[in-house]
Amino acid sequence: MPEKERFRDYLAFKIVNIFQSTFKARLMDKLPLYKEAAFCKGVHCYVASSVELKRSQRDFEPQMSVWLRNFKPGEVFYDIGANIGMFSLTVAKMHNKQVNVYAFEPSFSTFASLVRNIIANHFGDVIFPFSFALGSVQGMRNFNYTDIASGASVHTLDTVVNQTGSEFTPAFSQKVISYSLDELVRSFGLASPTHIKIDVDGGEREIIEGMKQILQGSTIKSVMIEITEVSKDDDQVKEIINIFKNAGFKEALRIDHSGFKNYPLVSDVLFTKNWEITHG
């Protein structure tokens, strides 16, 4: 990036930090900053908060990149807990828009940035964003924010206890519509997924309960899910693993998050069904 653009970005963030939150938002609307993402060369992310800036600077674990590269043209990827679109944008770019992406993100502030990123990268014809929650049933739910900043995470659905069992006071509670994935595909005719990523900070089991028909289907090949083990014999984790085993999946890969030496342990776990990753 030219030195002039670096100075512009630096100066804009310094100015923004002087103002209170309301004025920050207004100023950002006047100064939309797009930065090239570290996670995928050629992808640019709209940066409206320090959280988003950090997300744009993240990179994938090598094993995660290998999984994404194994997708094939014509396949369908569901990005559940899409946030600003790290996975969605990467898949669209990596496969030259030959893999359709359905991106699910219920947070109002983060969803806006997700859509901005889709527009900025000209992926509107391949990434389809949806701003509602996924669960085991259809209905009206309470979506509890830990932080309303765009890019924030660890929000919860119908509970004020987070994924590690700690209670929190929501920064905001929003009524949202929730669907099960099975009902969504059946009722609205969405293309059945070939690959799924789930990263929802604690609501994984309910989402999986709501996609049992998809897991039993013939199109699904792999599911990458972030799992938090609160203790050695975590019943929820055991239930998640059993659902996949009963649907014919096997655990093919486990990527432990760095920095977690004791419980709770956080890992990305890949389950596959009649499908193997190639490393070529």
N, C-alpha and C positions, 0 to 999 in steps of 0.2 A: 504494500500500500504506500503511495507517495507520502512524503513528509507533510505536505500541506493538508492531506485528508486526515492523517493521524492527529495533527494539531487541532483540526476542526472538531473531531470526535472528542478529544480531551477537553477542549474549551466548552463544548456543549454540555458535557456531563458535569463540569465544574459549575456552570451557570445553573443547571437544573437542581443541583444539590443545595443551592442557596434558598430555594423556594419551598414553601409548605406543600403537602401532597397534592392539593387541588391545583395549585399553580404548576406543579411538576407535570401533571397530566396534560394541562393546556399547552405548556411549552413543548412537550414531546410531540403533540399533534402538529406543531409548527416546524419541528425539527426531526422528522422521521430519520432514524439512523439505522442503516442496514450494514451489517458486518458479515464478512465471509466466515462461515462456520468452520470450526476446527474438525468437526466430525465428518464432513464431506466436502471435498474440494469442489468449488463452483457453486455451492449452495450459500445463499445469503439469508440472514435472520434479522428481523426487525427487533431492535433492542429498546424496550421501554422501561426497563427496571434493571437493578443490579443483579437480580435473580436471573433474568433472561440473558444478561451479559455472560454470567457464569455458565449457563446452559449452552450458549453458543460456542463456548470455548472448550467444552467437553469433547472427548474422543471415545470411540468404541474400543472395548477390549478386542484383541485380535480374533478370539474365538467367536465373538458376536458378529464381527464383520464377515467371517467365513460363512456363518449361517445365512446372513442376508444375501451374500453373493451366490448362494446355491438356489435362490429362487429362479424360476424359469419364465420366459415370456408367456403371457396368457394366464398366469396364475393370479390369485387374489390374496391380498394381505390385509388383515384387520389389525389396526393399531389401537388397542384399548388402553386408555390413559395416555393419550397422544402428547399431552402438554403442548409445547410450542412446535412440535413436529419433527423432532430429531430422527426418529425411525421413518416416519412417513416420507419426509423430504429425501432422506438417504436412499430409500428403496426406489422412489421415482427417478432420482438422478442416476443411481447405480445401474438401473436396468433400462435407461433411456425411454422411460414412460411406457414400458411394455408390461408392467405389472400394475394392475389397478389396486388402489389403496383406499380403505374406509377408515377414517380417523375419528375416534370418539373421545371427546373432551368436554365434561360438563361445566367446568369453571368459566364464568362469564368473561373474566379478564384474560385468562390464558387462551380461551377460544378465539378471541379477537386477534390475538397475535398469531395463532395458528393459521387463521384465514389470511392475514397479512402476508405471512411467509409463503403460503400457497400461491397467492397472487404475484408476489415479487419474483418468484422463481418460475412463473408460467406453468404451474402444475394443476391448474383448475380443471383440466380435462382428464386427469388421472387420479387426483386425490380428492375424495369426497368427505368433507367434514360434517360431523353431527354433534350438536351440543345438548346431549341428554345423558343420563346415567344408565349404566347397565347393572342388572342384578338377576335375581331368580324369578321375579314376577313383574307384571306390568302394574303401574300405579303411580300415585303421587308420593314423593319422598322428600325428606329434609337433607339437603346437601350442606354440610358444615365446613366452613373454611377455617383453616389455621391462619391464613393470611390472604388478603384479597389482591395482593400484587400479582401481576401477570408472571407466569412461570413458577409460582409457588406450588407446593405439593403437600402431601400428608393430610389431605382433606378426608372427611368421612361421610358415610351415608347412614342417616338415622341413628347415629350414636355420637357421643362426645368422648369416646375412648379410642385412642389411636392404635396403630398396629402393634405397638410394644406393650399395650395395656395401660398406658398412662392417660388420665383424664385431662381434658383441656377446655378452655373457654373459647367458643367460636368467635372469630372476628366478625363473622356474618353467617346467618343461616338462610338458605334460599330454597324455595319450593322448586323441585325439578320433577320432570317425568322420567320414569324408569321403565325399561323394557328388559325382558330376558332376550338373549341373543337368538335363541330358537324361535321365539315369537316374532322378533324383528325380521328375520329372514323369511319366515313363513308369511307374515302379514303384508310386508312391503316389497317382497320380491327381490331383496338384495342378493347379489351373487354369493354363493356359498364360499367360505374362506378356504384357501389352501394352506395358509400359514397365519398364525395369530401371535401377537405379543400382548401380554397382560402385565401392566405395572400400575396398580391402583392403591398401593400403600395400605393394605389390610382387607380389602373387599374381594380378594381373589376367589375364595371358596364360593361365595354367593354367585359370582359371575359364572364360574364353572358349573355350578348346579343348574344354571339357566341355559347351558349350552350342551347338554348331554346328547341331544339328538344330532347336533353337528359333530360331536366327537365320535358318534357311532356311524357317521356317514362315510362315504367313499372318497370324498374330495379332500378332506383334511389330511395334511401330511405332518405338520409340526406345530407345536405350541411352546413358545418361550414365555416363562412366567417368573416374575420376581416373588420370592417366597421369604417370609420372615419367620424364623423359628424362635419363639419366645423362651422355650426350654428344650431340654434334650428329648422329652417325650411329648412334643407338641401335638395335641389331638387334631387340630385343624390341618396341620401339614400332613399328617397321616391320612386324613380324609381326602385331601386333594390328590395325593399320590394314588390312593385306592381308586378314585374316580377315573384317573387316566389308565391305570392298569386294567380296570374292568372294561374299558373301551378299546383295549388292544394296543395301548401305547407302552413304550418303554422309555426309561430315563437315558438319554443319549449324551447329555453334557450338563455339567454344573460349574458355574462361574461364581466363586465366592467374592463378595465385595471386600476390598481392602479396608483395613482399619477396624474390622470387626473380629476381635480375638475372643470375646466372651459373648454369652447370650445377652440380648437377642442377636442371632446370626442372620445375615441377609445374603441371599444367593439368587442368581438367575439360573433357572433350571429349564433345560430343553427336553420336551417329551416328543417322540417321533412315532409315526405309525406307518409301517411298510415303506420307509423312506430313510435313506442314508446320506449323510453329509460327505461330499468329496472335497478334498483340500487342494485340488489342482488349480 
